[in-house]
Amino acid sequence: MSSIGSPTGAAPTDTGRAAATARGHLFNAGSLGRYRDVLARGVDRVARRVGEADRPFTGVTPDELAPLIGAIDLDRPLGDTDAALDELHDVWLRDAVYFHHPRYLAHLNCPVVIPALLGEAVLSAVNSSLDTWDQSAGATLMERRLIEWTAGRIGLGAGADGVFTSGGTQSNLQAMLLAREEAYRTVGGAAGRPDRPQVLSRLRILTSAAGHFSVQKAAKLLGLAADAVLTVPTDANRRMRTDELARAIDRCHRDGQVVMAVVATAGTTDFGTIDPLPEIADICAAAGVWLHVDAAYGCGLLVSPTRRHLLDGIERAASVTVDYHKSFFQPVSSSALLVRDGRTLRHATWHADYLNPARAVEQGIPNQVDKSIQTTRRFDACKLWLTLRIMGPDAIGALFDQVVDLAAQAWRRLDADPRFEVAAPSQLSTVVFRYRPAGLAPDLVDEANLYARDALAASGAALVAGTKVDGAHHLKLTLLNPETTVDDVAHVLDLIADHAAWYARTAAVAELSCPV
Ligand SMILES: *Cc1c(COP(=O)(O)O)cnc(C)c1O
């Protein structure tokens, strides 16, 4: 076998030729023609597909797509941009789920604004990495301005700081990391240097029954006990009950547990409800507990011209999660964690000699990696920057307001429709309901709703989400598209009722013909 340093494989001339060809694909001053041409072709494909989309989904199944994707030989390049885009069309673009379509009503995915798409293209071409100043320069300061701006909108005060993250899950994880370390420090202050595993096993997080599952995941990743997350019951409007919260904190203290954080949700994923933040903040302040507000969904209210007051109390949080990629009409990823006391971010700090040595702090070099659980990190902030500079915050808030108004109209319509039963109204833009006409056998209600959702998705005519409410299957509209009209919603409800009624009829006939 060859030893290190001796040439192997292809002759140098072949290698040289291959490298010369490959170098043509590198983005640099010599390839600007190709850069413009290739990107324009991609833009053109997407524009054409979006222009043709008469429904949000084709209804393709994994079984139909898997063989196509599996048959592609990734070791044999097509070499040609158009051929690769043709192939991309076949395996993805043709059957992708299109969030811009007015009848996409399923999850918390927004149509995106064009200034943010411009940001996406620019940030990936320049490819700044936000971990250190020496890989980003101005991008670092721009991200800091946006963190400052967001913290200002929240009202976190002069000591606030934060960092962009990959999403609400990561923001919540980091918030819980900071809360864990602060709780450990507090317990440590009282007890010298306590045994870490012993303290960790006593830590508890309180969140409502409608809180996001990423809190559970965070607890697991942070080495907390299996039962570390305690669920606080909600009221009839699916908001955290503060009497129950106070009781739960007392119970923890009585049992020798340490409440490391209360996670309030400003915009629950299913119900779009906002926990009573001022009362929760009072309870947390009295108990000396870290208050984290998960505003992954509700953060759009920060720029709402008419509904900012719904977030009153958020300014008292120790930390806040915001997902610009949910209610600021930004492409994935765009999210941030904000903290009241910027010093708490030190729990995410590690100084590496090669990257962010401790002396950089003394020299005043702004290295965002000191505040992040990521290292190499995208300049996602660029998208929000261009959105604010081109459209401005009021424009984003007006778009969000529009979908909140639409949800209220959809709720009234459902409430008045005898075919359906609707859950408590959302404060944001979801509507949870189910098909339940008078006379439908109770055991068929769950099945009819599950069937209707699947049948609708298979047709691709519209997409809605499903969830469970108190154990019963429900359907959910998540309205984030300002282009969706009440008529769109009404049409989709008719489709759902048709599918569900067909199922109920067929099931009833089957039961009659083969009695058990
Ligand atoms: C979506 C959501 C999250 C998770 O955010 P990702 O960006 O999907 O990681 C967390 N909390 C709430 C309330 C959410 O709606």
The ligand as a MOL file (V3000), in Angstrom:
LIG
                    3D

  0  0  0     0  0            999 V3000
M  V30 BEGIN CTAB
M  V30 COUNTS 15 15 0 0 0
M  V30 BEGIN ATOM
M  V30 1 C -43.3530 25.5930 17.2250 0
M  V30 2 C -43.2290 25.7370 18.6770 0
M  V30 3 C -42.0350 25.4070 19.3330 0
M  V30 4 C -40.8880 24.7490 18.6140 0
M  V30 5 O -40.3100 25.5990 17.7020 0
M  V30 6 P -39.4860 25.0480 16.4360 0
M  V30 7 O -39.0800 26.2890 15.7530 0
M  V30 8 O -40.4300 24.1880 15.6600 0
M  V30 9 O -38.3370 24.2700 16.9740 0
M  V30 10 C -41.9520 25.6630 20.6780 0
M  V30 11 N -42.9930 26.1940 21.3510 0
M  V30 12 C -44.1640 26.4920 20.7620 0
M  V30 13 C -45.2760 27.0740 21.5660 0
M  V30 14 C -44.3210 26.2680 19.3920 0
M  V30 15 O -45.4930 26.5440 18.8010 0
M  V30 END ATOM
M  V30 BEGIN BOND
M  V30 1 1 1 2
M  V30 2 1 2 3
M  V30 3 2 2 14
M  V30 4 1 3 4
M  V30 5 2 3 10
M  V30 6 1 4 5
M  V30 7 1 5 6
M  V30 8 2 6 7
M  V30 9 1 6 8
M  V30 10 1 6 9
M  V30 11 1 10 11
M  V30 12 2 11 12
M  V30 13 1 12 13
M  V30 14 1 12 14
M  V30 15 1 14 15
M  V30 END BOND
M  V30 END CTAB
M  END
